[in-house]
């Protein structure tokens, strides 16, 4: 299999697993009798572990093995740990299995992105966006397919097929990652002082902080959208269709992003992503019927597509190439780790308090509104300021 095709397959299966996991795993745990706080606690574990796991694998990759080798080892570990997932039935057992899987899978995004970026850098005709696009396609296919299958099986409250699907997909992307192309080694291997230099860059700090707050505001959706659909008395395939609709809009936003960036600049795009997300959450808080819930997911093109394109462009401008894996890992650790972990914990506790997901979306809308205003002022000025990052190898 050609390197680009193998990379597409890794993205397809990895994000396909996210598409199967995100809308259906929380309802599965709810069916096992887990409380909202227990659901949030279990699914918060990967986010809490992400800062250490992602940066450790990335630092080791940059200094020793290379991202491709590190990715093969990390995904292999996740696949082995995932074999126990269908047999975990209590909060303690589920937490143990999820934590074990997280020791590997929390590194997948920064490592595969690093391999893909270097692959495209060496081949002028290759495009990161076109390869990464297969991740979005995988999300759509698996979200829709899983929803249809679960609905056909009667939308059971704790369908054992959910963890089986997740286990199979993790094993699939682990096998696909075994023979990815090796990335060229840098003569000047980065050290701890290089990571400290990245962390001391005020612009990078503001970017990571703003992105983390945005991802925290997305936590009620990521954690409890499937529960929200079920609480509205709708079948499981509505959750899958909503997810697929959102990712279709995400794909469109990613394809249009180069033109949008050239015309409007990152400041305006970040503000649009955050303010558009505020509208999405505010409307979703009161939505009840399947058509409204599904159509509102078109705003996911702003919540993730426009946001991800802007964040990737900003990280590419702020992080030197020799620190690519480390920079991507810092983003994963702070945004998808700390931001997501805090959001999951608050969302789980909030669901127990309110007994409904709707009020959590209302809180998320207020947070996104404040962030959108900040993006037009503080973050906008920071992105246009001179860089303060200095590393031994330049940048």
N, C-alpha and C positions, 0 to 999 in steps of 0.2 A: 504494500500500500504506500502511495506517495506521501511524503511528509505532510503536505497541506491537507490531504484527505484524512490522514490520521488525526491531525489537529481538529479538523471539523467534527470527526467522530467523537473525540474526547469532549468537546464543547456540547455536542448534541446530547450525549448520554449524561454528562454532569448536570447541565441545566434541565434536561428532561427529568432527572431525579428531583431537582428543586420543584419542577412543575407537578410532580406526583406527590411530593412531600408537603409542600406549603399549604395547599387548600384542604388536604385530607388527613394529615397526621394528627392535628389537634382534635378534630371530631373523633378519630379513632381512640385517642387517649381519653376523651370525654366519655366514650362508650365503655371504656374499661373502668369508669368510675372515678377518674382523676378530677380534682377540683380545678378551678381556674388558676389558682396559685400554684398547684402542682404541675399543671400544663406549662405555665410560664416558667417555672423553675427548671423542668426538664429541658425545654427548648432554649432556655437561657444559657445552659452549660456550654454549648459550642461557642457562643459569643464571649463568655467569660474567659474561655481558654484560648480564644483566637489571638489575642495580643502576643502571648508567649509562643504559641505553636507556630503561627505564621511567620513571625520574625526569626524564630530559631531555625526553621527550615530554610528561609530565604537567606539568612546570614551564612548558613552552612553551604547553601548552593553557590552564593557569590564567592565564597572563599575557597571551596574545596571541590564539590562534586559537579557543579553546574546545575541549572534549573531542570533539565530533562531527566537527569539521573535522580535528583531529589524528588521529582514528581512521581517517578515510577515507584520509588520506595514508599512514599507517603500514601499513594493511592492503594498500594498493595496492603499496607497495614489497615487502612480503612475498610477494605473489602473483607479481610480476615475477621476484624472485629464485628462487622455488620452481619456475619452469619448468625450471631446470637440474637439479633433484633426481633425476629418473629416469636421468640420464646420468652421475651421479657414482658411481664404482665403487671408488675407492681411499680410504684414510683421509684423505689430504690433500685430495682433491677434495671428499669428503663434508663434511669439516670446514669448508671454504671456503663451500660452498653453505648449510650449516646456519647458519653465522655470518652470512652475508648475509641470510638470511631473518629471523634474530633481531633485526636492526636495526629491523625493523618489528613482528614478531609478539609480541615481549616486552612491548609496550605495550598489547596488545589488552585484557587483563583489567581493568587499572585504568581505562582510558578508557571501555570499554563499560559498566562498572559505574557510573562517574561520570555518564554520559549517562542510564542507567536510573534511578539514584537521583534525579537532578534531574527527570526525566520524571514519576516517581511523586510527588515532592514537590509538583509543580504540579497534580497530579490526585489528589485525596483518595481516589478509588475505585480507583486503580491500586495494584498490589502488586509490589514488587521480587521477592519470592519466586516469584510466579506467572509472571513473565516469565523469571526465571533458571531456572525449572524446565525450560524448553525446552532448555537446555543439557544437563541431565541426560538428557532424552529423546533428544537427538541422540547423546550418548555411547552409550546403550544400543543404539540402532538401528544405528549404524555399527560398534560393537564386535561385535555379533552378526552383522550382515550381512557384514562383512569376514571374520570367522572362518569363516562358512559358505562363502563364495566361495573362500577359500584352501583349505579342506578339500576342496571339490569339485574343485579344480584339483590335488589330490594332495599338499597341504601341502609344496610345493616349498621347498627350503632357501633359495633366494634369488629368490623370485617377484617379477618386475619390476612386477607389479600393485600392490605395496605402495606404492612411491613415487608411482606414477601416481594412486592414490586420494588420497594426501596432497596432491598438487599441485592436483587438481581441487577438493578441499574448501577449500583456502586461497584459491583463486581465487573460489570461491562466497561465502565470508564477506566477501571484499574487495568484491565487487559489491554485496552486501546492505548494507554499511556506507556506501555512497556517498551515500545520501540520508537519513541519520538526522536527527532533529530537533535543531536548534541549542539549546544550553543558554543561559539568561540570563547575561549578563556581570555580574560584580560590580564596583561602582564603585571599591572599594579593591582593586586588584590585588596579590596576594601577591608578596613578594620573597624573596631568599635568607635574610634574618633570620627569616622566618616558618618556613622549613624547619628552621633551626637550633633554633628554639623547640620545634618538634615533637620533634626528636631529643633535646633536653635534658629532656623529660618522662620522669621515672623510670618511671612507670606504663606509658607507651607502650613504653619500652625493654624492660622485663620481658616485656610481652606479645609484642613482636616476637621477642625472644630465645627465649622458650618455644615459640612457633609454629615458629620456624626449626629448633629441635632436633627437634620432632615431624616436620616435613617431611623432615629428614635421615634420621630413622628409617624413613620410608616409602620411601626411595630404592631399596632392594633390590627392593621390589615394583614400583615404577613403572618401573624400568629393566629388570628381569630376569624379570618374571612369565612372559612368553612363553617365555623360555629355560628357566625352571623347568618349565613344562608340557612343553616339548619334551624336556627331559632326563629327565622321568618316563616318556617313551615314549608320550605322549598326543597326539591330533590338535590342530590349531590351533583348532578350534571350541570346545575346552574353555577356552582362554584367553578367547575372546570371550564364552562363556556365563558364565564367572567374573566378567568385568568387568561384564557386563549385570546379573548378580545383585547385585553390589556397588552399582551405581548405583541399582537398584530400592530397595535398603535406604536409600541416601542420600536418595532422593526422599521416602521415608516420614519420615526423621528431619527433613528440612527442613520438611515440612508440619506436623510436630508441635512444631517448635522453639518457636514463640511460647508455647504452653501450658507446655512444659517450663521455659522461662526464667522465666515468671511464678511457677511453683511451686517451683523448686529454686535458681534463681540461677546466675550464670555460674561461680562457683567450683566448685560441684558438677558442672556440666556439663563443664567443662574436665577435671576429674579423671576423670570417667567416660569421656570420649573417649580420654584417654591410657591409662588402665588397661585399657579394652576393647581398644585396639589392641595392648597388650602380650600379652593372651590370644590375639588373632588371630595375631600373628607366631609366638608360641611353638607353637601348634598347627599352623600352616602349615609350620613347619620340618620336622615329621615326617610330614606328609600325603603320600600316594602315589596313591591312587585318585582318579578324576575326581569322584565324588560328594562326597568329603570336601573336596577342593580348591575345588569350586564352592560348597558350602554355607558354608564358612568365610568366603566373601566377603560374607555377610550382615552381618558385623561392620564392613564398610565404612560402614555407617550411623553408627557411632561414629567411625571413623577420619577420615572426611571430613564426613559430614552434620552430626553434632553439633559437630564441631570447627569447621567453616566457619560454621555459624550463630552459635556463641559468639564466634568471632573477628570476624565482621562486626558483631555487636552491640557488642562491646567497642570496635572501631574507630569505630563511629558515635558512641559516647559520648565518646571521647577526642579526636577530630579535628574542628575547626570546619568548618562547611559550606563556607566560602570556600576551604578548603584540601583539599576532598574528593579531587580528582584527585591532588594531591601526596601526601596521606596513603595513598591506595590504592596509589600507585606505590611508596612506601616499604615497604608491606607486601609487595608483589610482589617488590621488589628484595631485601629481607632474607630473606623466607621462601622464596619460589619461586626466588630467585636464589642468594643465599649458602648458605642451608640445603640447597637442592636440589643445587647445584653440588658442595658438599663431600660430600654423600651419594652422588652419582653417581660421583665419583672414588674414594671408598672402596669402593663396591659393585663397581665394575669391577675394581679391584685385588684385592679379596677373592675375587671369582669365580676369577680366575687362580690365587690361592694355594690355595683350598680345592677348586677344580674342581667346585663345587656351590653352588647358591643357598641350600640349607637352613641352613647355618651362619650365613649373613648374616641370615636371619630370626631366628635365636636371639639374635644380637647386638642386633638391632632391638628385640626384646622386652625385653631388659634396659634399654635406653635409655628405652623408653616407661614402664617400671615406675618408674624414677627420676624421670621427668618427671611422672608421675601423682602421686607423693608430693609433689613440689615444688609442683604446682598446688594441692594442699590446704593449703599453708602459705604460701610466699613469694608466688606469683602471686595467690593468693586475697586476701592482705592488701593487695597492691599495687592490685588492682582496686577495693578499697573505700576506698582512701586519697584525700585531696583532690587535685585536679588541680594539676600544676605548670606546665601549658602556658599561655603568655601570647603572644598575637599582637597586632599593631597594630590589627587589626580586631575584637578580642575573641575569645571562645572559651575 
